[in-house]
Amino acid sequence: MRHFTPAKFSKSQARKGVKGGKCSKGGGRPSIGEPWLDLGISRATYFRKKKAGLL
């Protein structure tokens, strides 16, 4: 059985805090940047034209 003490709690939280910024962020879509800005069109228009094969 584990016994709660403020010192143990603080130590545990400190360990968890150190891990906070080190988690890998995977998954999702690969970044494509923002090519619609270079074309001077909106993001929605960019993807509509891309889907239609116009880009």
Secondary structure, 3 states (H helix, E strand, C coil): CCCCCHHHHHHHHHHHHHHHCCCCCCCCCCCCCCHHHHHCCCHHHHHHHHHCCCC
